[in-house]
Amino acid sequence: MGKITIFITAILTVGLISCKDGKNHPTETDSGNISSDLEIIRQRGKLIAVTDKNSTNYFVYRGEPMGFHYELLNEFADYLDLDLELITENHLDRACDLLQDGKADIIAMGLTVNSMRKKKILFTDPILQTRQVLVQRKPRNWRSLTAATLERQLVRNQLDLAGKTIFVQENSAHINRLRSLSNEIGDSIGIIEVPYNSEELIRFVANGEIEYTISDENVAMVNSTYYPDIDISTPVSFPQNVAWGLKKRESSDLLNELNHWISTYKETRRYRVVYAKYFRNSRSNYMVKSDYYSLSTGKISRWDDMIKRASREIDWDWRLLASLIYQESRFDPDVESWAGAYGLMQVMPPTGEKFGIDVKSSPASNMRAGILYINWLKAMFENRVPEESERLKFILASYNAGPRHILDAMKLAEKNGMDPCKWESNVEVWLLKKSDPVYYKDSVVKNGYFRGTESVNYVSQILERYEHYKNIISGENNIRLTMNMEQDIRGNPLSTAN
């Protein structure tokens, strides 16, 4: 949690660091005629994956990104020692386009392997196996029926699908399976392709809006815990492999590395834990029905309205501010750090006093103090770091470490021929060096020793979480009209700031 005790008047006397005069020595990467797809990714420094948003693959719950494929992607990226960038796309054809255009390296979805897809995609070894199953609604009085009577009222024989109409996701493997099944039973099955994913169609069945859909069994099993009125016990396929997809090419070092990792990882306890977490966990029912299951509600926390209002005052995306608050307090308004930082934004009481605010009086006053402090930091770095996207990183680091140590790191970067206006691989490097007496005793350093690891991680974690929030949650800054943060502050109006 951030410790943001400050001595504002002292900092104002610190000389400006001009980024315009700073030396910048960019490093150019010449990939030459590299043929290895994995080597190109390594030189880029990050793995780019496409995944889809649903209750098993990728979602946000209580502010935390989660998901089966999301966790596996993180594990694989860590194995490669690379950063991970996620693109969300629920339409498989568009995901394939990203792959073919070189905008993504992996499609990490629950892709069932079939011959038609093999013509377009290079599949990895299986990550898991599943079957395709019919999803149908049980009779309204099913709880009062005997098991035998219930069975007679449900479709159990695939031959009974003749003449039925089944809704399926467009461009999904379920379409070809139903066409094959129609041929196998020698009768017609009505297939209606719609732009909804399997989970949405399962919900339509549960609500009685449609009669039937097809889903992969592992996804259907998870959804059956949310919707006890659906039946998923009628298979329409043999077991099928589920894998990730890569761009079709003659040889792929990425594929070889992935397959090696998959074969090893699947034998670990960690894989079994992750699989059980998403496909065999009764808590998934609670999560999906929670107000803070962001995929369906668009909410991150119970403080969203307050955060949205506050974000307007600092001209931030509300999801960015939410990510900072999650980092500080995990949305707990009563948490107090060992150093005395308090509340949602972990503001030190002396900092609040500088703005005339008691940070312990209410969550709104705590947030108000944090917002005023961020605005103060924004003003401090406005002329020091001209580029807005870079300036944000300096503001975040200063919120955690206090600006004096960041200014020291900027001076060290400038003195040593690096860019004092760039955070990554420049100023962050020198912030980390401030724990070394060779550097914190340098004549340009005014504030001594500092262990910068927490602050460097703080910046990267907030920005990474912000990307997840953007992937899952709308950026619309709509708030309830009844919400008024200033009135909630109980006598600490905006004018109290100096």
VEXMAR-596766 format. One record per residue (C-alpha): x, y, z; residue in one letter. Coordinates in steps of 0.1 Angstrom, whole numbers, plus 5000, padded with zeros to 4 digits. Layout:
N
XYZa
...
END
This chain:
498
500050005000m
501250354992g
502850575018k
502150925007i
503251145037t
504751455021i
506251795029f
504652005002i
506352335009t
509752175009a
509252004975i
508152324959l
511652454963t
513252174943v
514652284910g
512952184878l
514351914856i
513951994820s
513151704798c
513751904767k
517451924776d
517751564787g
519851324767k
518051034750n
519850744735h
517150514721p
518150164713t
517150044679e
516349674675t
517249534641d
515449214636s
517149164602g
515948844585n
514848664616i
512748364606s
511848244641s
508448364652d
509548314688l
512748524684e
510648804669i
508448794700i
511448794723r
512849094706q
509549274709r
509549194746g
505949094749k
503548814740l
500348934724i
497348704728a
493648724718v
491148584742t
487348614747d
485448754776k
483248504795n
482948354830s
485648104824t
488248244801n
488748614811y
486748844834f
487149084863v
485749004898y
485949254926r
488549444908g
490849154900e
491349004865p
490648634864m
490048344840g
491248004830f
492948104798h
494148434814y
495948254841e
497548004817l
498648294794l
500248454824n
502048134834e
503348094798f
504448454795a
506348414828d
507848094815y
509148294785l
510148594808d
507948824786l
505249074793d
501748984783l
499449194762e
495749084759l
493349174731i
489749074737t
487648954708e
484648724711n
484348674673h
486548394662l
486948514626d
488148854637r
490548684662a
491948484633c
492348804613d
494448944641l
496548634640l
497048644602q
497749014602d
500548974627g
498749174653k
498548874677a
500748574684d
498248334700i
494448274701i
493848164736a
490248054737m
488447724742g
489047624705l
487847274697t
490247114672v
488647004639n
489746954604s
488247274590m
489947494616r
493247314610k
493247454575k
493347804589k
495147764623i
498147594636l
496947424668f
498947354699t
498847024718d
495546994738p
495147204769i
492047004779l
489246784764q
485546844762t
482346734745r
479646934728q
476346904747v
472747014741l
471647274765v
467847254772q
465547394799r
463947154824k
460247154828p
458947424853r
457847164878n
461046944874w
461746944912r
458446764919s
459046504891l
460546164896t
463846114879a
462245874853a
459546124845t
462046404841l
464146194818e
461146124795r
460446494791q
464046584781l
465746524748v
468146234755r
468346054721n
470046254694q
467446124669l
464946334688d
466646644676l
465046594642a
462846894634g
464147094664k
465547444660t
468847514678i
470547854682f
474247854680v
477048114680q
477948224644e
481148074630n
481447834659s
482347464657a
478847384669h
477447464634i
479547194616n
478746944644r
475046994640l
475246964602r
477146634606s
474646514632l
471746604609s
473446394582n
474046114607e
470446094618i
469146134583g
466846424592d
466846794593s
467847004623i
467147374622g
470347574628i
470147944635i
473448134637e
473348434660v
475948694672p
475948574708y
478448354726n
477648024743s
477148174777e
474648434764e
472748164746l
472747944777i
471248234796r
468548264769f
467747904773v
467547944811a
465248244807n
462948054783g
463748284754e
465047994732i
464647624736e
468047484727y
471647574722t
474947384720i
477947444743s
481247284751d
480647074781e
483147234805n
481547574798v
478047434802a
478947274835m
480047604849v
476947774837n
474647504851s
475747614886t
474247954878y
471147824861y
469847514879p
466847494855d
469047394826i
469947034816d
473346974799i
473446594800s
472846514763t
476146494743p
476146564706v
479746484700s
482546254710f
485246404732p
487246674714q
490546834721n
490647204731v
493847394722a
495247734714w
495847854679g
498848014661l
499348154627k
499547884600k
503147844589r
505547564579e
507547574611s
507047754644s
509447784673d
506647934693l
504547624687l
507447404698n
508047604729e
504247614737l
503847244733n
506847174755h
505447404781w
501847254779i
503146894783s
505146994814t
502547234829y
499646984826k
501546744848e
501847004876t
499647054906r
499347424896r
497447324864y
495047104884r
494347384908v
493647644880v
491447394862y
489447314893a
489247684902k
487247764871y
485547434861f
484847254894r
484447534919n
481047594935s
482147954943r
481848044906s
478148054911n
478548314938y
481048514917m
478848544886v
475848644906k
477848914925s
477249284917d
481049304912y
481249044885y
482249314860s
481549114828l
477749134834s
477349434857t
480049674845g
480849734882k
484249714898i
483349814934s
480649964956r
482550294953w
482250324915d
479950624915d
482250814939m
485350704918i
483650824886k
482851164901r
486351204915a
488051094882s
486451394865r
488351634888e
491751494877i
490751424841d
491451054844w
489550754830d
487650634861w
488950284855r
492450404860l
491550564893l
489850244903a
492950054895s
495050284918l
492450244946i
492449874942y
496249874945q
496150094976e
493349934996s
491449674976r
488449904981f
488549865018d
487650205034p
488850115068d
492249955061v
495250115078e
498850045069s
501749995094w
502850345086a
499450505093g
498250545057a
494450515058y
491350445038g
490550385002l
493450594988m
495750515017q
496350885025v
498550975055m
496751205080p
499451475077p
498851485039t
495151525045g
495851805069e
497751995042k
494452005023f
492352075054g
490851725054i
490451465080d
491251145060v
489550925086k
486251115087s
484550935058s
485550745026p
484551045006a
486851275025s
489651025022n
489151004984m
488951384983r
492351414999a
493851164975g
492351344945i
493751684957l
497151524961y
497051374926i
496151714912n
499051864931w
501351594916l
499951664881k
500852034885a
504351944897m
505151724867f
503351914840e
506452104829n
508951844839r
507451564818v
505851694786p
504451374773e
501151294790e
501350914789s
504850924804e
503851194829r
501150954843l
503850704853k
505750974872f
502551074890i
501750714900l
505350654912a
505150974932s
501850884948y
503550574961n
507050694969a
506651074973g
507851304945p
511251374961r
512651034954h
511351044918i
512951384913l
516251234925d
515950944901a
515251184873m
518451374881k
520451054882l
519050954849a
519951284833e
523451274848k
524150934835n
522950994799g
519450854801m
516151024795d
514751194826p
511351214810c
510950844802k
509950604830w
510550254816e
514250154812s
515250504822n
514050684854v
512750354869e
516250214866v
517750494887w
514950474912l
515950114918l
519650224922k
518750454950k
519150164974s
522850154965d
525150394984p
527150464953v
524050634939y
522050764969y
525250944980k
525651114946d
525851494948s
522651524927v
520651314951v
518951534978k
516751274996n
519050985003g
518350615004y
515150464989f
514150104980r
512450154947g
511249804940t
507749864954e
507250184935s
508450034902v
506049744907n
503349974918y
503350164885v
503449854863s
500749674883q
498349974882i
498750024845l
498449644838e
495249624858r
493949934841y
494349754807e
492249464821h
489549704832y
489549854798k
489249514782n
486249414803i
484449734816i
482850024798s
484650354801g
481350554803e
481450784832n
477850764842n
476950824879i
473750834899r
472351184902l
471951134939t
475751094943m
477551414955n
480951354968m
481451714980e
478351695001q
479551375016d
482751535029i
480951685058r
482252035058g
485451995038n
484552165006p
486852204976l
487852554987s
489752415017t
492652314995a
495552554994n
END
